[in-house]
Amino acid sequence: MAGVSPRVALVGLGEVGRVFAEDLRAAGIPVIGAWDTAFHDSDSTASRNARELGIVPAASAAEAVSGAALVVSAVTAMNCVPAASAAAGAISPGAWFFDLNSSSPGHKIEAQGIIDGAGGRYVEAALMSPIEPRRLTSPFLLGGPHAADFGVAAPALGLTEARVGASEVGVAAATKLCRSVVVKGLEALLSESLLTARHYGVDREVIASLSNILPEADWERIAGYFMSRSLQHGVRRAEEMEEAAATVAEAGVTPWMSTAAVERQRWAAQWGDVLPQESTPALVDAVRAAAGLDGKDSA
């Protein structure tokens, strides 16, 4: 891709897919097609993103990826393999398939077999931070036999912090999902703690006490941010934690914490309509009210 603006296709047009579309276009790199399973719903985030970006939704993944030199797969964790299967039939020989999905090592290996078997070049990519605010300059960990070659081309795409990890597929996924056990688990723990502490009127004391053992920080702001991420993206996070639980189990460890985080993330997704709120206490109160927790314990 050096010296040439590649034609890019997007499989998945959610939060991450939109960032890629916007930043690639800003760099003069054409996005020739996009496909998302949610395009059938005109009110979905994917359909709204397509309208706002002026992208005509493709009728199928095959239509979207046809002729593309780079396919960016940014779907939900459980759709990693189906997305690869949907794109494989029309992927151009030698085209890159950049798999950003937060899926287990086993699913990544399966997707690699599908893409490489169809003549594409599969590159595993783990996004090691939220996509905002750094967007394409966020840290990406690359993996697989084609990762080194892609790493050379990545800066021209704006992926200036992409780092090549292992030459085998699955290592980057394991890195990402072991991190998710901590990050998404912390989101679940803070949410559960504050929903309870607010009931007893001890939330400020609980927050203040965190700096006694954790680094000094604005933990009220951090807790509100983590909780809001669960409310906004709980469905996607629950799927990611199911993949994390599978990763943990594949290592021979019983995924008690990961499985519990799945349930808390999925529960949180029901109350996303309460966002935004002006403060963390207000956010907790809004969730408690929406969930009917004032007077009964259903969380």
N, C-alpha and C positions, 0 to 999 in steps of 0.2 A: 504493500500500500504506500510505500515511501514515494513522496512526490506526486501522488495521485489522490484525488478526493474520492473515496470509495462510496459506492451506492449502498445505503444502509436500510435495512428493514427492521421493524420492531415487532416482536411477538410479546404482547402485553403492553397496554398503554395506561397503566396506573401511575402512581406517584413517581416511581423510578423511570418508567418508560417516558413519561412526559419530560423529565429533566433531560434525558438523553436526546429527545426530539428537539427541545429548545436549544440546548447547548451545541449540538452538532450543526443545526441550522445556522446558529450564530457564527460558527466557524466556517461556514460555506460548504458544509458536507450535506449532500441531499439525502433526505429520508424519502425513499421511493414507495414505501408501503407500510401499513400497520394492520395488525390483526389482534383481536382480543375476544375471548369467549363471551365477554359481557356486551359486545356490540349489538346483540339482539335486543338489549334493553336501552331504549333511548335516554333513560334517566340515569344510567350508570355513570360512574366516574370515567370509565374508558370512553364512552360515547360523548360525554361532555368535553373531555380532553380533546378528542378528535375534532369536534366542532370548533373549539376555541383555537386550536392549532391550525385549522384549515386543512386537516388530513382527511382524505376520503377513505373510510374504512374498507379494507379488503373483505371479500366474501369468504375467504379461507386463508389459512396460514400459507398454503402453497402459493396462492395468488400474491400474498404480501412479499414472500421471500424470493420469488422468481426474479432473477437478474441481479440480486444483491450480492455484493462482495463481503458484507458483514451483516450478520443477523444477531441482534441483541435480544436475548430471551430474558424477560423480566416479568414472570408470572408468579402466581402464588406457589408456595413451597410444594404443595401436593400435585401441582401440574407440571413439574419439571420434565418428567418422562413423556407425558402426553404432548407437551409443547414440542419436544424434540421429534416425536413421531409425526406430528402434524406438519412440521417443516421439512422433514427429511426427503419427502417425495419430490420436492421441487428445488432443493438447495443446489446452488451452482457448484461445479467441481472446484475444490480448493477454497470455497468460501469459508470465512470464519463463522463459527457459531459460539457467541459469547454468552455463556450460561451464568447469569447472575443470581439464580434462584437459591433460596436458603433451604436446600434439600440435603438429605443424608448422603454420606459417601456412597452407599449402595445405589441410590437413585442416580447420583452423578455418573457412576460407572456405567449404569444401564443407558443413560442418555448419551454418553460418549460412544458406546457401541453402535447406537442407532445412527448418529451423525457421521462418525468416521466411516461406518459401513456404507453410507450413502454417498461418500466422496467428499464430504465437508471436513473442516478442521475444527474440532471441538476444543474450546478453551474454558476451563472451569474458572470462575471468578467469585471471590467472596468479598462482599462489601463490609469493611471492618469498622464502619461508623454509620450514623444516620446520613442519608444522602444530602440533607441540608445541614449546614449552610454551604458546604464546600462543593457540592454538586459533582461534576466530573473530576474535580481535583481531590475528591475524597480518596482515602486509602483503599485500594483494591488488591487483594492477594490472588495471584494467578497460579493455575496448576494444570498439569497435563503435558503430554509430549509436544504439543504445539505452543506451549506457554511462552517459551523463550523467544520464538519468532514473533509472536504477537506482542511481547513486551517491547521489542524494538520499534514496532509500528504504533504502539499505544500513545506516545506523546503527541503524535500528529492528530490524534482524535481528541486531544484535550485530557487524556487520562495520564496526567503527569506524575501521579503518585501510585501508579500501578506497579506492583513489585512481583517479580517471578519467585514463586516458592518451589514446590516439589515438581518433579517431572512426571509424577503419576497422579492420576485423577483421584480425588477423594480426600487428599490431605488438606486442601484449602477449605473444603466443606467441613471437615472435622474441626478445624481451627475456628471457623465461624460459629458452628453450632455449640461447641464447648463454651465459647464466649457468650452465646445466647442463653445458656443455662444460668449464667450469672446475671446478665443484663435484663432479660425478660423475666427471670425469677425475681430480681430486685424490684422490677415494676410491680409484679404481683404481690410481693411482700409489703411494699410501701402502701399499695392500695388497700390491702386487707387490714394492715395496722391502722391506717388513718381512718378508714370507715368505722373501725371499732373504737379507736381513741376519741373520735369526735363524739360518739354516743356518750362516753363517760366524761367528756369535758377535759380530757388530758392530752389532746393532740399537740398543743404547743410545748408541753413538758416533754413529750416523747420526742418531738423533732429536736428540741434543744439538747436532749441527752445524747443524740447520735454523735455529736462532735467529741464526746468523751471517749469514744473508741474508734471512730472513723475520722478521716481528715477534716479539719475545720472547713466548713463550707456553708453556703446558704441552703440548708437542707429542706427548708420549706419550699423554696423555689424548685429545687431538684425533684422533690417528691411530687409537686404539682405537675412538673414537666413529664415525669415518668408516668404518672397516673393518666395524664391527658393523652399520651401516646397509646396506652392500652385502650382508652375509650375510642380513640379515632381509628386505630388500626388493629383492634383486638382480634378480628376474624383472621387476618393475615398472620398476626403474631401467634395465635393458637395453632395454626397450621405449622408455622415454623417450629414451635415447641413440640409438636408431634414428631416432626423430623428430628429434633434434638433428642427426644426420648428414644427414638429408634437408634440414633447414633450411640447414645449411652448404653442401650441394651446390647448393641452389636459389640461393645467393649466388655460385655459380661457383667456390667453394673446394673443393678435394679434402678430404673429411672423414677424413683418416688417423687423427687422435687420437680423434675421436668413435667411429669404427668399432672401434678397439682397445678403447676403454672399454666398448663393448657386450659384447665377448667376456669381458673381465675381470669385469664385473658379472654376466653370465650364469653364469660359472664359480663365482663366490662364492655364488650362490644355492643351490648344492648342499649347502652346509655350515652352513646356518642352525641346525641342531639342536645345534651346539656352544654356542650362547648360552644363558645369560649366562656370563661368566668374570670372575674377580675383578680381573684386570689385563690390560693390553695384551700383555705377554709371554705370559701364560697363554692369551690368545685366539689369538695367533699360533701357539703350540705346538699348541693344540687343532685349529686348521684344518690345520696341517701333518700332524698325526696322522690326522685324518679323511680327508684327501686322499691319504694314503700317500706323503707327500713325504720321509719319512725313509728314504732309500735309493733313491729314484728321483725324477726331475724330470718331473712331469706337470702343473705349474701354468702 
